[in-house]
């Protein structure tokens, strides 16, 4: 059945004029419901009421698996997919799956490059109203989410939640394969690629594939010759930070052991390539 109330901006249809009025706020940027604590605006009264719990600290909805508490029941339902691994919303273009429909819709703009939400201050455009709202705090320098432990301020409540785990040591996201735990679900998701053969990130120069975008970026320096990490002592440059740190130990007086089997070097005494140990040849940086 056709929905009679149409949006003049995007053509989306609605059953009632009140729904259309609320929807139009996504295009106009109107946020009539204002928080009395931080003056943040919302398009829905229910969103304001949920937001106000960030100030009061009230989190009435508790996860039965890990005990994490939420300000809204919908947030709890989404969170529970972290434990079940359920990602019911799949992209028809690339197969990436998401726990929320809104995340899928936002992701699909990666393929279309649609950016319908524009900042009135600088003209920068975004793929979601949430991204626009967070960006606007760059202009206002608003950091409404404060850590009760150290006072650090954050532009997003999710950033505060992740930061607080530094103080609590909480790592609620556990890999079902190896038991390793993480502070963020995104880090768990990236880690799980270690256990699978999926290599979604391909080098356009040599077609080699990698499990993460970070690994691909490191690899691409082989082709570009880029060496981002410079030794402050001697000026020698390296493609990776850990190689620089390893090199800097030589300046601190570390010993370098050369393997007689393969020619590799090490700052420790551990054997390599299944040999009985590092060769007698030993160098001391001077």
C-alpha positions in Angstrom: 0.0 0.0 0.0 1.4 3.4 -1.0 2.3 5.8 1.8 0.6 9.1 1.0 2.8 11.6 2.8 6.0 12.1 0.7 9.2 13.9 1.6 9.9 16.6 -0.9 13.7 16.3 -0.4 14.2 12.5 -0.8 10.8 11.1 -1.8 10.5 8.8 1.2 6.8 8.0 2.1 5.0 8.0 5.4 1.7 6.9 6.7 1.1 10.0 8.9 2.0 13.7 8.5 3.5 13.6 12.0 6.0 11.0 10.8 6.9 13.1 7.8 7.4 16.2 10.0 9.9 14.3 12.2 11.7 12.9 9.2 12.1 16.3 7.6 14.3 17.3 10.5 17.0 15.0 9.1 17.2 17.4 6.1 16.7 20.7 7.9 18.9 19.9 10.9 16.1 21.1 13.2 16.5 19.7 16.7 13.7 21.2 18.9 14.3 19.1 22.0 17.2 20.6 24.0 19.0 19.1 26.9 19.0 21.5 29.9 22.4 20.2 31.0 24.6 20.5 27.9 22.2 22.2 25.4 22.5 19.3 22.9 19.5 19.2 20.6 17.4 16.2 19.4 14.9 15.5 16.7 12.8 13.2 19.0 11.6 13.7 22.6 12.4 10.1 23.3 16.0 10.7 22.2 16.3 13.6 24.6 15.0 11.5 27.5 17.5 8.7 26.7 20.3 11.2 26.4 19.5 12.7 29.8 20.5 9.4 31.3 24.1 10.1 30.3 24.1 13.0 32.8 22.1 11.2 35.5 24.1 8.0 35.1 20.9 5.9 35.1 21.3 2.7 33.1 18.2 0.6 33.8 18.8 -2.1 31.1 21.4 -4.8 32.0 23.0 -7.5 29.8 22.5 -10.9 31.3 25.8 -12.2 29.8 28.4 -9.6 30.8 26.5 -7.3 33.2 26.9 -4.2 31.0 24.2 -1.6 31.5 22.4 0.6 29.0 20.3 3.7 29.0 17.9 2.2 26.4 16.4 -1.2 25.8 17.2 -0.9 22.0 20.9 -0.4 22.9 20.8 -3.6 25.0 19.3 -5.6 22.1 22.0 -4.4 19.7 24.7 -5.1 22.3 23.6 -8.6 22.8 24.6 -9.4 19.2 28.2 -8.9 20.3 27.8 -12.1 22.4 25.8 -14.0 19.8 27.9 -12.9 16.8 24.6 -12.2 15.0 25.0 -9.7 12.1 21.7 -9.9 10.3 22.1 -6.9 8.0 24.4 -7.8 5.0 25.6 -5.5 2.2 24.6 -6.8 -1.2 27.7 -5.1 -2.8 30.5 -6.5 -0.7 29.0 -8.9 1.8 30.0 -7.0 4.9 27.4 -7.7 7.7 26.2 -5.4 10.5 24.4 -5.7 13.8 22.1 -2.7 12.9 20.2 -1.7 9.9 21.2 1.9 10.3 24.9 0.8 10.1 24.2 -1.1 6.9 22.5 2.0 5.4 25.3 4.2 6.4 27.9 1.7 5.1 26.2 1.5 1.7 27.1 5.1 1.2 30.7 3.9 0.9 29.7 2.4 -2.4 27.6 5.4 -3.6 29.7 8.1 -1.9 26.4 9.9 -1.0 26.9 12.5 1.7 23.6 14.2 2.4 24.4 15.8 5.7 26.2 19.2 5.4 27.9 21.3 8.1 26.7 24.9 7.9 29.9 26.1 9.4 32.5 24.7 7.0 30.5 23.0 4.3 31.9 19.6 4.9 29.4 16.8 4.1 28.8 13.5 6.0 27.1 10.2 5.3 25.0 10.3 8.5 23.4 12.8 10.8 25.3 11.3 13.7 28.6 12.0 12.0 27.5 15.6 11.3 26.5 16.1 15.0 29.9 14.8 16.2 31.8 16.9 13.7 30.0 20.1 14.7 31.6 19.7 18.1 34.9 20.5 16.4 33.6 24.0 15.8 32.1 24.4 19.3 34.9 22.4 21.1 32.1 20.8 23.1 33.1 17.7 25.1 30.0 16.9 27.1 31.1 13.4 28.2 33.5 13.6 31.2 35.5 10.8 32.8 34.8 10.6 36.5 38.3 9.1 37.1 40.5 11.6 35.4 38.3 14.4 34.1 39.1 13.8 30.4 36.4 15.1 28.1 35.0 13.4 25.0 32.8 14.4 22.1 31.0 11.0 22.0 29.6 8.9 24.9 31.1 5.8 23.1 34.6 7.3 23.4 34.1 7.9 27.1 32.9 4.3 27.6 36.0 2.9 25.8 38.3 5.3 27.7 36.9 4.3 31.1 38.2 0.7 30.4 41.7 2.1 30.8 40.9 2.7 34.5 38.8 -0.4 35.1 40.8 -2.8 33.1 37.5 -4.2 31.7 37.8 -6.2 28.5 34.3 -7.4 27.8 34.8 -8.8 24.3 36.2 -12.3 24.2 37.4 -14.3 21.2 35.6 -17.6 21.1 38.5 -19.3 19.3 41.5 -18.4 21.5 40.0 -16.6 24.6 41.8 -13.3 24.0 39.8 -10.4 25.3 39.4 -6.8 24.0 38.2 -3.4 25.1 36.2 -2.8 21.9 34.0 -5.0 19.7 35.7 -3.6 16.6 39.1 -4.8 17.9 37.6 -8.3 18.5 36.1 -8.2 14.9 39.5 -7.4 13.4 41.3 -9.9 15.6 39.0 -12.7 14.5 40.4 -12.4 11.0 43.5 -14.1 12.3 41.5 -17.3 12.7 39.9 -17.1 9.3 41.5 -17.2 5.8 39.6 -14.0 4.7 41.9 -11.4 3.1 39.7 -8.6 2.0 42.4 -5.9 1.5 44.3 -6.3 -1.8 47.4 -4.4 -2.9 46.8 -2.8 -6.3 50.5 -3.0 -7.2 51.2 -6.7 -6.7 47.7 -8.2 -5.9 48.9 -9.6 -2.6 46.0 -9.7 -0.1 45.9 -8.9 3.6 43.6 -9.5 6.6 43.6 -5.8 7.7 43.9 -2.4 6.2 46.8 -1.7 8.6 48.7 -4.6 7.2 48.0 -3.4 3.7 49.3 0.1 4.4 52.5 -1.4 5.9 53.0 -3.6 2.9 52.5 -0.7 0.4 55.6 1.0 1.8 57.6 -1.8 0.0 56.4 -0.4 -3.3 56.6 3.3 -2.4 59.9 3.2 -0.4 58.2 5.4 2.2 60.1 5.3 5.5 58.0 7.2 8.1 60.0 6.4 11.3 63.4 8.2 11.8 66.0 7.6 14.4 66.7 10.8 16.4 70.3 9.6 17.1 71.6 8.8 13.6 68.8 9.8 11.2 68.3 6.3 9.8 64.8 5.8 8.5 62.5 2.7 8.8 59.2 1.5 7.3 57.9 0.2 10.7 57.9 1.6 14.2 58.9 -1.6 15.8 62.0 -1.8 13.5 63.0 1.7 14.7 62.5 0.7 18.4 64.7 -2.3 17.8 67.4 -0.2 16.1 67.3 2.3 18.9 68.3 -0.4 21.4 71.7 -0.5 19.7 72.3 3.1 20.6 71.5 2.2 24.2 74.3 -0.4 24.2 72.4 -3.5 23.2 74.2 -6.5 21.7 73.4 -7.7 18.3 73.7 -11.5 17.6 74.1 -12.8 14.0 72.8 -16.2 13.1 75.3 -18.4 11.3 72.6 -20.4 9.6 70.5 -17.7 7.9 72.3 -14.4 8.6 69.4 -12.9 10.6 70.2 -10.7 13.6 68.6 -10.4 17.0 69.0 -8.3 20.1 68.3 -11.4 22.3 69.9 -14.8 22.7 67.0 -16.8 21.3 67.8 -19.2 18.4 66.2 -18.9 15.0 65.5 -21.1 11.9 65.7 -24.2 14.1 69.5 -23.8 14.6 71.1 -24.6 17.9 71.6 -21.0 18.7 73.0 -17.7 17.4 76.5 -17.9 16.1 79.5 -16.8 18.0 79.7 -13.6 16.0 78.5 -10.8 18.2 78.4 -7.0 17.6 78.2 -4.2 20.1 77.0 -0.8 18.8 79.6 1.9 19.4 
